[in-house]
Amino acid sequence: MHPEGINGNNLSSNKVLKIYKQIIVSMRSNNTKRVMTKANIYILNINKLLKGVKSEISINFICSDNKRLFITTSKVAIISNLNIIKKYVKELNNVNSNDIISLRLPQSKSYLKILCISYFIENINLSISSNIIKSIIKSNYILNNIVLAFYLYIIKTSPKFDMVVI
């Protein structure tokens, strides 16, 4: 990534930001342009706040596209860092706090393959469905925060076996 975001230049729409140490601030209207005009000052102020609470991260630079700010950090931010940055951004004079939609870390999509699942539910002789699998995923404390981005595909491993892959 080039440091041109520091000076308030916007990213062109065809460039893809590939940084995992960032915070994404989604906004309405022209707020991103207003923030970018004073990005250098905001970086200094946020870094002072983070240093004041002895945080291990600092803001390296800020860049934007039409509806988002990308705040690049020295390390991956934690919730307390997000809260400090969110409070600062919401209190900016040239930004309407109601126009800030979200402030979050980047999200990723992963592939999950579940093997050796019985095709028939025990004692009922009913075949397994995606709704049943979704309810099992939601009831499992390890997986309950997962958001399914696509349909579940249930594939029999062989016509002769009653096992499936999800």
C-alpha positions, 0 to 999 in steps of 0.5 A: 500500500502506498502512503498516499492515503495520509495526504487525503487522496482517495483510493480509486475504485479498482484498487483492492486493499489487502491489509489485515491490520486495519479497521474499516469505518463504514459511513454515509454521504461525503463524510469520508472526504471530510475526514481525509482533508484532516487525516494527518491531524486525526492520525496524531490525535488517535495515536495520542489517545492509544498511547495514553491507555498504553495500547500496543497499536498505533495508526499508520495511515488512513485512506478511503473509498466512497463510503469507507475509511481504512485505518491501517494499524501497526498490529491487529486491533482489539476491542478496547482499541476499536472503542477508543477509535470509534469514540474519537471518530464519532466526536469529529466536528466535521462528521455527523455521528449518525452517518457512521454505520459501523466500525469493525475489523476485516471479516473473512470467508472460510471453507468448512467441510464436515465429514462422516455425517450419517445421512439418516437421523437416528430413530426417525429414519428421516434424511438430514437437511440443511436446516437441521445442520444449521440448528446444530451449528447454532447450538454448538458454543464453538460455532454459534458465532459463525455466519453462513455466507452460502447454502449448505451442500449435503453430498452423499459420499457414495450411493451405497453408503449412508454417510454424507459430506457437508 
